[in-house]
Amino acid sequence: MKPKKLSYEDFLLSLRLCPRLSIEIILEHPREGILLIFRTRTPFINHWCLPGGFLLKGESVEDCLKRLSKEELGQSIKIEDGEFLGFFENIDGDPRGHLLHYISCFRIRDSKAWLSPTKEGKKAFFKKLPKNIISYQREFLNKFGYK
């Protein structure tokens, strides 16, 4: 069975009923810093955030990472270049519900290739985390050494 996205109403219902797994991608360039996306929709409108999204039913974490990198970044990451950093539990930091964040880091060589526009909005590299980053993402990024 091919994984498919829920309707928006069913998605919100799923968040009210049980925790959901969110996949977060840290894309790191040695000189430019980490890549963030500027949110233009709720929740967290006008905040910077990591690329990522939710695991679909029937989708492996690896396939989810590939799908999200295409959707949010415009190109596929190489899974073998990534490193799993850990889980972060977010019980009440997201207005949609209880989230479990699966966080992976990918180190890249060419920063310009990742800045091409996508439907997800403006992207930029940061050496220092911006003030208007989603607070729970700041929390776990700080734990991984990003300030």
N, C-alpha and C positions, 0 to 999 in steps of 0.2 A: 504494500500500500504506500503510495506516494504521500509524504507529509504535506499537509495543507494548513493555511492560516485559518483561524476562527474568524467569524464575523466580529465586529467591534463589540457588539453587545455580549456575545458569548465569551470573548476575551475578558471583558470586565467582570463577568460573572465568575469565570475561572479564578480570577484574582481574589474575589470575595470568598470563594469556597476553600481554597487551599494555597499553599506556597507555590510559586512558579520559579523555574530556573531561568535566570538571565545570563547570557553569555557576553562578557566584556572583552574587548580587544585593546590591548595597549600596543600601539605601533610606535616604536622608538627608533629615532635616528641619532647617531652618535654626536652630531654637532647641533642639530636643530631641536632636539627634545622629543616630546610625545605629541602625537596627532590627536586633536580634539575636534568635535563637530559642534556647531552652534545650533541649538534647538530652536525651531520656529513653530513648534506646536506644543500643546499641553501634554503631560505635565512638564514643568520646568522650562516653560517658554523663556527665551532670551538668556539661557544658561549654556555654558560649554559643557560637553559631556564626552565620554569615551564612545567610540563606535561600539555597537552591540545591539542586542535584541533578545527575543525569547526563543527557547528551544521548542520546536514543534513536535507534536505526538508522532512517533515513528521515525524521528530524525536523530541521527547520531550527533554527538557533540562535534565531531570532526566535520560532518556535513553542514552543521549549523554554522560553524566558523567560516567555512567556505561561502555559504549563502550570504551571511551577514557582511562579509568583506566585499562581496560583489554589490550588494544592495547599498551599503553605507559608504563604501570607499571607492567603488567603481572598478575594482579589479580583485582578483583572487590572491589570497595570501598562500604561501607555501607552508603547509602544516608542519613539515619537518623542520622549518626554521623557527618554530614557536616553542615556548616553554610555559608549562602550566605553573602559575604562581600560587594558586590556592582558591579557597572559597571564602566568601564574606556573607554573613547572614544579616539581612536588613528587615527587621520585623515591622518597623513602623516609620521608616524614613522616606518611603515612597507613598504618595496618597492613593495609589492604586491597590496596594496590598503588601503582603509578606513576600519578600523576594530572597532567593539564594543566588548569589553572583559567582559564576565560574569565570576566573580571571586568567587570561593567557597573554603573554608578551611576545611580540615579534619584532626582531631587530632588522632594520632595512638599511640599504645603502643609498638609494636615490630618493630624496625627499620630494622633489618636484613631481615625480610620477604620481604621487599619492594625493596631490592637491587639485587634480582636475575636478570640475564641478559634478555633483550628482544631485538627484532629487532630494537628498537628505539635507542639503544646505551648505553653508560656508564651512570650510575646514581650515585649520591652521596648526602649525607646530608651536609648542611652548616649551621653553627651558624651565620656566617657573610657572606653577599653576595659576591661572587667572582667578580673580576674586569671585567672579560669577560662574564658578563650576558647581555642579550638583554637590551638595554638602556630603552625602554619603560616599560619593566617589572620591572626594578630597580625603575623607577619612581612610579609605582603604589604600588609596595611592600613597598617602603619607606613610602607612605601615610598610609599603614596599619601597620606600626611600625616595619617592617623588615629593618635592616640596613646592 
